[in-house]
C-alpha cells in the first residue's frame, strides 16, 4: 500500500475519533474551542496577556506577531540604577594659611582620628590642632552608569562651630567615601566604600559683605576630585504580573539583537544579561556614553515581539509619522530602535521641508553611526536653541571629517553656549587637533587656545572638568594690572609696560619671579608653573574681568540646555492649536555631555534673567561689562522652562544633583558695585 495514502487515512481517523470522544465525554469540540482567547487577532489594543502565553499560539498563524501595534519593552519593564548615590566621609584639609584650627569634640573628630590611627599617623591630635589644617565633612553624589576610576565632583564643608574660618587655598588629603546613616544609639553606620576623594578646594575669595563671605568660605568644591572604585550598571525590572525566567531571557535576547559588543575572540556578546526572573542587567552602548537618557528611550522602544512582515509594515507607517513634526520625535526613536533596516527611512526624513522632522531623523542617524545628517544637526544647533543641546550631543558621536569642519565653524558664531558646546563636542571625538586636545598644566588642569574669527571669549568650568578655554584673537591682558592667583602668587604690571611680572612668595621658601608677555595664555602657563591650582587660576581670571583687564568676555559653564520651548513656524498649519509649540526634552533628561546641576539655574540668576540674558540663559559677569553686540540673545527659549524642574518627573530615578548650588563661581566672585550673581 502507498505509505503517504495510509498516513492520510490514519490522520483522518484520528481526527474523527477525537471529535466523537469530545462528544461522548462532553468536552468542547475543536470547532467550539476559542483559539484566540486574548483577542490578539481582532482586538489589537488588548495585550494584557503574559508574553509567555503568547508563545503558545500557532506559529503558522500569520496574524499573530504581524499586527502593526507592536508591544514594546517599555510596556513590560521599569528602569533601575539611575539614581545618584549619596556618599559621605570625613577628611583633612592641609595647606591653609592660618585659617584652620582645632575641631571641637564630635562624631566627625572621632571618625577622623580613627582613620588617622589606622594609617599609622603619628601625633594625630597635634596635627588637628594646627592652624594650617581643618577637619571637613565630605559629601559626593555618585552619578549613574559611572565606571571604575571615573571622576566626579566632591563637596566639602566645615562642620559645627570650630576654630576654622576658611578653606581658601586648602587641599583635601585622600579620604574614602561610603554610604552612611546615623542610627540613634549606635552612631554613624557605614556601608560599602564606593569612592575616594582628594584635590584642591574651589571656594570664594570674592568681595561681599562679611556675613556672606564667612558662610561661603567655609564650603567648597573639588572638580573631578572623586574617583569611583566600582562600576554602576543599570537594570531593567520586569513587572510582577509578567516576571519569569523565560520572559527575562526573551528580553535579554531582544536587547542583544539590537545592542551588542564583541569579546577578544571576536564573538558577539549581548549588552543585556538576565540575572533573575525579574532583573535584566544592561550595559550602556559606547555610542551613548555621553547621552545615556537617549539610550534609555531607545531601549524602551525596542519591539518585544514582531515578525518581519509586521516590522516592514510598521516602518512604512513610521515614515509617514516622521514627516509630521508633531509625531516625528517618537517615530525617529522607534526607527532608531529597529536598527539598520530603518536607515533608509530615516535618510528619507532628511528631505523633509520641515526642520523639526529633519532634525529628529538626523539625531537618530547619528546614533546609528551615519554621517548623512550632520549638516542638518549643525543647522539646528546654529538656528534653533531648543534643538541645540541634542544636535551637538549627536554630532559628538559622528567621527567624520565633515563633522569636524562643521563644529569648527560653529565655534565662530557669536553665541557663547554654541561656541563652547561645539568645543565640548569636539573634545569627545577621537581625532581632534592639538588645540582642541589642549595642554596639561599639572594637577589635571587643561588649557585650550582655539583660533576663531569671533570676538574674544574666556570660558572656565565649575563642574567635572578643570578646564580653561581661550577663543578668539587678541587674548591679552590690559595694563595696568594687579591681581592674585591664590595666596602666594601676585601678577602685576605698571601702566605703559609691555611685560607682566609674576612673583611667588611663600613662607620658608625662596621667592620666585618671572616676566612674561601680556598674552593671557603665557600668564596662565606661568602661574601654573609657579604652583597655582585650578581654583587659583579661576580666581585670577575673575579678578581680571572685574578690573576690566580682559579684552573679551568671561563665561562660566555656558552650556546649552534641555527643556526649552520650540515655536513651530507660522506657515505650518496644524489642526490642534496647542501643537504650535512644543517642549524639546526635559531638564532632567539632558545629555550627560552637557549636564548642569539643578537645571543650570540659581534663584539669583532667574531673578536677574529679565534684566540681561545671554544666549545660554544664565546671568554672566561678562554681560555686566560687555555690550549686547558681543553676544546674541536667544529669545523665548526659557519662557516656561522651569515647570519641569522636578528631578524625578520623567523617570522614577533620573540622575540629578540635589542641594543648593552654593559652588557657583559667580556667587564666589561678586564685584563691589554689582548686584548680579552668576549662574
C-alpha angles and dihedrals in degrees: 000000000000106000097213090053091049091051091050092051092048091050091051091049092051092051092050092048091049091051092050091046091053089054095047094048093040090242117149115270121241091253092054096049114108103230092184103048093160097048095239094147102048103019104049096174093059103087103144095122119104116264090235090062090051090063091061091069123103108286089209093056101105092194090069113083093005097088116120093227096076122189112241130211090247089067092063103034146052126206126243134178098056097104121107115247114225110222126188140184145148121256144178123239117207134181097053120152099234094301096109128082150169110305116227121246110286142131087270093058091046091051093048093048089051090053092048092051091050088054092049094244110172120227096004094174091054091052092050091050093057116112088224096061134062137189113233137185109234124208133175138175106222107212124227124264091020117156130222112283093015116137130237137168127279131206124209133185140174108250124217126347104308129148095268114105107174141021093200111140093006129141124210114227117221113292132171122237128209141160109277139186132187110227118191110249093009102062122212116357116198129210129197119323107250104172148357129227140204140144148095119317120243108210140142127286093162131128113265135126116298094253093056093044093050091056098042095045090059093062134053149162134233111211109224089347095137121083118197117229094191141046117244114207127180127234140204116226120204120229112259093243093058103031117129138129091252092051092049091051091050091053089048089053095047093051091043092056090059103031123034144137135209126243126220091278091055093249115147115245126188119237090226127072126186107226101173139355088279108026127073115180115215128196119208118252111242094240090061097047092109094041110036093158087067090051091054092051092050092048091054090052095055111116113247095203126005136146121222092252092053091046092054091049091049092049090055091051091046089055090062092046090049090060091054108080092210092060102024096100095057091041092054091050092052091048091049089051091052091058133201095000090066098051096095090052092051091049088054087056090061088069093061114120089223117086093211093059092044091049096053091046091050093050092052091048092051092056089050091056096254117137096196094100101048093101089056091047091052090049091050093047092050101041107030120047092194091062096038103093093048094043093052092045090052093048089053089067098053112088098197131126092239090056091057091050094049094047091050089051091051089057087065092063122103097238111102095208091047092050094048093039091054090048093051090049089052092053091062094055115093102230104046119151124258093262091057091043089056131196128281114241095184133268091052095299116141129198120201121189110190124185111223137156094232125096116287116278134177117203128190131176134224098189134066098329132066092213136152119192124192114190129178136024129299098034097172134133119249117236138265099049139165116172138140135234101201125321097302107042124075124189115199142162131170124231112280094020120132094201135060123221119218117193130182119198119182128169112255094014135091113261118250126209135179137172119220137171122271091257108124093221091057091051092049092049092050097049088049089051088053090056104268114158125217092266088052092052091046088053090051093051095047092048090049091052092047091052092046093246094131119085093209138034126286117227128190119202094335095182131164112245141216126232099051123146119251120205112207117226113275093233090066110089121209129180093227116061093206090065092067087091132033137183111238109217128322130275090238092053101050117138107273088231086074100027115154123192114251093359092302100281137105122201090249092054091050091052092049094046096088091057103049125355126180121204093272093057094241128119104243130195086220090062092057092063100028126080121242091251090069093070138027121240119225103207126207094011096123105025092132103359093127095067092090101044093122099117092214097045099105104033128013093245111026119163112259140147115243130207135045117313093243092149096068109131091217090062090050096055114046121163120231093245100038127090094184120106122205123240 
